[in-house]
Amino acid sequence: MLVNYISHLNEGLDEAGIVTEQRYLMQSNGGVMPFSATIAGGRTVHTMMSGPAAGAQASAYLNKEDARRGLVSLDMGGTSADIAFIEGGAPLEVTEGTIARRQLDVPALDMTSISAGGGSIAGIDSAAF
């Protein structure tokens, strides 16, 4: 399904006249891969924890001084809350992991889901009526 989504997104960007040198997807290891690698190769497994990986990378970048000494980042999204350990200025990495009791042998940042998400907060006040 992700291959179809990225293919459709790529075509839609072309049709809208949005020109870029390359289009990228975030990967679980904190890096990026071009849309073409996903569309042609179906490498969707490399995007499994890409959202929290982006949060860990941003934490290391935005807190450079603390990241050199070591810190723990917390990324709370709509579906999960994840922590990552950052040492020497970069998130720790692993070469395998488990998601839903399934072994995944792909490089990823060493992140742990600690709870359900809830990062999206909604409220209603008198201005809504």
N, C-alpha and C positions, 0 to 999 in steps of 0.2 A: 503494500500500500504506500509506503514512503517513497518508493521509486516512482510510482504513478504521480504522487503529490508533487515531488520535485520536478518531474518532467513537465507537468501541467503548469507549475509556477514558472519554470524557465520559459515556456512558450508564452505565458501571459506577460512576462516582463518584456520579451521580444516584441510582442504585439503592441504593448504600451509604449514602445520606443525607448525603453530604458536600456541604455548601452553601457556596459561595463567591460573591463578587460577580462575579468573572471568573476564567477559567482561561487561563493563558498558556503559550506555547512560546517558547523562546529562539530568536533569529535569528542568522544569521551576522554581522550588523552590530553585535552586542552588545546590541541592543534586544530587545523582546518583541512578540509578536502574539497576539491572543486565539485560543483554540481555534476559535471560529466563523469566523475568516478562513481558517483552514486547511481546515476542513470544507467551507465554502461555496465558497471560491475556489481550493482546491487549490494554495495557495502554498507547496508543500513545498520548492521550490528555495531559499527563503529560510532554510531550516534546515540546509543542507548542512554547514556548519562551525560549527554552534551550540555544540557541546561545547567545542572549543578557544576559541571566542569568549568563552564564559563564564569560562574560565581566564584569558584576557587581561584581561577586565573585573575579575575578582577580584584579579588582581595589581596593577592600577592602584589599586583601592580600598584594598587592604590595605597598600600601600606608597606612600601618598599623597605623602610628602616626596620619595622617590626618583623617583616617577613624574613629578613636576614637572620634575626635572632630566633625566630620560630613563633608561630601563632596558629590558632585554630579558627577556621572560617565557618560561618553558618549561612547557608543559602536556603531560605524558606520560599517555596513556590506554592502554587495552587494545589499540588498533589503530594509533595513530600518536603521534609526539612532534612537537609544533609549537612554533614560536617566534613571538612578536609583539613589535614595537617600540612602546614607549610613550614619548611626548614630550608635554610640557606637561600632564601629568596624565591623558592618555587614549591608548588604543591608536590607531595610525594606521589610516586607513580607505582603501578603494579602491572603485571603482564597477564594476569588472569583474574577472574572474579566470578561471583555467583549472583544471578538475578532470578528471583522466583524459583529457587532450587535448581537452576540450570547453570552448568559450567560454561563460562565464556572465556575463551583464550584470545583476548584482544587487549592491547595496551589501553590503560585508562588511568585517570587520576585516582588515588587511593581515597575514596569517599565512603562514608557510611550514612545510610538513611537512619535517622533517629526518631522520626515520627511522621505522621501524616502532615500534609501541608496546611494551608490556611493563610497564606501570604496575601491573598486577595480579601480585602475587607470592604463591605458595602454597608451603607447606612441610608436611612430615609429621614428627611427633615421636612419642615413646612414648605421649603422651596420646591419640593418635588411635586406638590399638588397644585 
